[in-house]
Amino acid sequence: MIPRSLGISIPIDLADFRKFDSVYIGFRYNAATSSTSSQPTWTIQSFNVNNLSLPDSTVYNIRTISMLGWQTIDVSNSVNTWQVSSSQLRITGGSANALANEDWVVAKVRLSEVTPDFGLPVKNIVERVNSYFYSFSRAGSYKVTFLASANRSNLNKSVIQQFDITIK
């Protein structure tokens, strides 16, 4: 159970689940009927799945709250259900005497994936480039990939060229 305080960040080790291709992560909202108090409202504004198990201790963000494709499941009391947006998950509880409510919000996560690299544009359709320079920030072995494409109304061609380089 996660405490009810603002600004908490609780890392949860999912290493035991690495043997599975994917896992489901969910939040269950379960509120009882009360004649004296309203049901709680939950707002989750930040949720990150990070890969921390790499040999070089690099942290790769696998998914954020907006990238997970959350699915809502209404078990009981369809008046109050999870609301999913690109910035938060939220369920607003009912007032005093509201019917008991159970709802889930669930997302499927592939724990073995990492965020793909983003390319750097070298040229566009109007620029001519005779050479290209890039400086690596630290020594290491890298795979450099160039993607060239020609896209016209009647032609779509692309070629990928990869180079393994070592910076000392």
Helices and strands as residue ranges (DSSP letters): G 15-17, E 23-31, E 42-44, E 48-51, E 60-64, G 65-67, E 71-76, E 83-84, E 89-91, E 101-109, E 140-152, E 155-167
